[in-house]
Amino acid sequence: MPLYAVGDIHGQLGQLEQALDRIARDGGTDAPVVFLGDFVDRGPDSRAVIETFLAGLAGGRDWSFVKGNHDRMFERFLTEGILSDAQIKSGKLYLHPNLGGAATLQSYFDLAGAFGIDDATAARFGVEGVPGDILPDLIAAARTAVPESHRAFLRDLPLWLDRGPQIFVHAGIRPGLPMGYQQEDDLLWIRHEFHRDTRDHGALIVHGHTPVDWPELHLNRLNLDTGAGYGRELVPVVFDGDGIFALTARGRARL
């Protein structure tokens, strides 16, 4: 059976629906699909994206998921009130528009109406931090607004999946280390050390995290982040026999 994969969605429900429609038109309604993380942030519909996933699973879809760095940031904000991540060298915090946390919260409740956090305020809070007289209430409001089923979905996301010829992970792997020794921060955040390494990893590493204009196939990896978080088209792929194909509006395009 063909195996499909979808890169970073970033709260773009319309792009997700288009990708699922292309998979269905390709004959993949009952086929396995792997989603590569970063389901939330930046786009306006993070809540609806997770609801779509939960509805699909409840309906018996053979869907699998890995955790992205943005999914972890959202989860950490909900569970621990953490706004920062040591991997963000710019020092921007979760609510900064570049990271998109405020857009995710806004998809669950009226963030602007309740706390006056518009884009300008989010940008300021994303650098300076949320004032102490607001932060506890903001965290409490988010915990109330986000259903337990959504929190459980985020909490239970695996960091990587082994599908034989392919290993699916959000950002990539630390070259030279067996999968059992990989560190979470690398699986969620790594870029240059992984991208520049040309050695055989024992499987094709299928990942997202670093935006490209089109699914980018190399000898040892396949990048599927086509920039939906920045308004570009989400392009799913299918592994079928000995071929890898992008799914376009006109059908399959061999990579």
Disulfide bonds with the S-S distance in Angstrom:
none
